[in-house]
Amino acid sequence: MRNRELAKMFSHLALYLAMRDVPFKPQAYERAAFALESLAEDVQDIYKRQGTAGLEKIPGVGKGIAGHIEEYLRTGKVRNYEKEQKRMPVDLDELTSVEGVGPKAVAELYKRLKIKNLKDLEKAALAGKIRKLPRFGAKTEQNILQGIALVRRSSGRWLLGNIFPYVQEYTQLLQNSSFAKEVVPAGSFRRMRETVGDIDILATSKKPQKLIDFFLAEVKYKKIWGKGPTKVSVRTEYGFDIDLRVLPEETFGAGLQYFTGSKEHNVKLRTLAIKKGFKVSEYGVFSFRSGKRVACRTEEDVYGALGLSYIEPELREDTGEIEEVLKGKSPKIISYDSLQGDLQVQTNWTDGEHSIEEMAKEAKRQGLSYIAITDHTRDLAMTGGSDEKKLLKQMAEIDRVNKRASGITVLKGAEVNIRKDGTLDIADTALAKLDVVGASVHSLFKLPKKEMTARIIRAMENPHVDILFHPTGRIIQKREPYEVDMDAVIKAAKRTRTLLEVNAYPERLDLKDSDIRKAVEAGTALVIDSDAHRKEHFSVLRYGIAQARRGWAKASDVANTLPLAKFLKKLKN
C-alpha cells in the first residue's frame, strides 16, 4: 500500500515546515498523514476508481494535498518534499528519535553546527559544542547524550504499534493469494512484545515455491538474505527483516509453537517433555520409547501431549506459566473484546484534533459504550490546558453532546497535573463536579526516587483522584521511566482505591507487563485507556489489552470491562 509511504512523507513535510515557522500547513500535513495511516483502502485504488475527486473525499485531504498524492502515484515523487529535503538535508527520523530534539532544535542544530544525523549530534555533544548554543546549555547537552544512548540501546527494534500494520498487510497479502492455506505471524510479534525485531511469518501451501515467488514479487525489499524451496528471508525497504517459512500442514502446530517462542518458554517446555519421555521440536512431539511422532498438527496438540492445556502466546515468557498450568490453574486472561469504556480521551478543547462529539461517535463505532473526556489542565499551558472556568464550559458542552448522543455516554473528566509536592493544578471544588479525574506527572521527571514516590502517592490520596495515568512516565525508546517505587505505588493505589492505568498508546504501554503482574497479584484494580488525541487513536486499545494479557490480567482486574453503572461504582469519588 502507498498509504504509509505517503503518510511518512507528509509527516516529514510537517516537520520541515514547522522548522521554518510556516503557519497552518504543518497541521494540515499532520492531519493528512494520520488520515492515510488509518485508511483501510489503498489510496492507489481510490485514485484509479475516482481520480483526484476521490482523493479529496479522504478526511484530512484537501485539494493541495490530493495533488501531492496524485503526483506521487504518477511519478513516485513529490517535488515540494524534495525541495524541503534539499533545503534541510537532515535525517529527521534519527534526530527526532532523541527526547527533547524537536523540529525547531533540528533546524537550529543544522543551521549552526551542520548536524545532519545521530552520529553528528553525538559528536557535537561529546565535544561540548551544543551547550554553547543559545537556548541549549550544558543540561540540555547532557540530556541529549542520555537520549542518544537510549536510542542506540533500542536500535533494531520497532514499537509494536508501528510494525503491527505492516505485519497485518503482509499476512493478508499472503492469505489472499491463491497459494496459501494458513498464514500466521509468529515470534515476539505474536507474543505482542512492546517492541519487535524481525518478523516471522509461517504458512502452509501445496505450492511453496509459488508462494515464495509471489511474496518476493509483491513485497518491496532491499536485500534477500537467503532463499530456498520453503523459506525466504528479506530486509524490507522499511528497514526490518521478514522470514517467511512454508511448513507442511501436518506439522504446522509444532512449527507455530516453536517459532512463536519465547526461547526461555521453549527450553522449559523441552525440559518438561524429557521428564515425561518425549522430545519436542519444530517438527512435533516424539516419543523417546517408540520414536513415533505423537502430536504436531495444532499447538493444542503439542501442549496436550505434555499434559498441558493451551497457553496463550502473550504468556509464553517462562514467568511461571507452565508451572501454573501444571497445577491446573491456567491463567484466564482478558480477551481482546472485553473493554466497554475508555477513560483517557483528549479533544480539540486542548491538544486533541477532534471535537467531543466526533470522538464520541467514533468510540461508539469502535464498540465502546462510554468514554471520559480528559483534556489537560492549567499547568500544561502549551496545550491550552483548562482552568476551573474552562472546565465548567466543557462540562456544559458534554451535557449537550449527551442529549444528542445515543448508544454512548460521555463522562466529564480531566487529566490534572501532579505538581512537585503532590498537589494538583485544579481546585478540589472543581474536581468534585467531574465524573472521572485522572492525575499524571508531566514535569520534573528526574526527582529522586523517594521524592517522586511521595509526590505520586500524595496525589492518589486526594479523594477526587480516580485514576493514575501512565504511572511511570516512560516513552519507549525515547524516555526512561522516572525513578519511582512501584511496589509502594501499587500498595497505595489499593489503599486509596485509585485505579492504575495501562496506557495503550504504543510509545507508552505504561504500565509495563511486570508491573501489571504485581498489581494483579496485589489486587489493585486497573483500567486500559487509549490516550486518544484523534479519532483514529481508539484503535490502539488492542495494544493496551495485549500488555494487560502479558501481565496476566483477567477481565475482572480491569475496571472498564464493566458496564457504565458498575464502573462508576468502582470510582472512589
Beta strands, then each sheet from edge to edge (+ up, - down):
strand 1: 158-159
strand 2: 183-185
strand 3: 195-196
strand 4: 199-204
strand 5: 221-227
strand 6: 231-236
strand 7: 241-247
strand 8: 278-281
strand 9: 284-287
strand 10: 293-295
strand 11: 341-345
strand 12: 370-373
strand 13: 409-417
strand 14: 436-440
strand 15: 467-468
strand 16: 499-503
strand 17: 526-529
sheet 1: 1+ 3-
sheet 2: 2+ 4- 7- 6+ 5-
sheet 3: 8+ 9- 10+
sheet 4: 11+ 12+ 13+ 14+ 15+ 16+ 17+
end
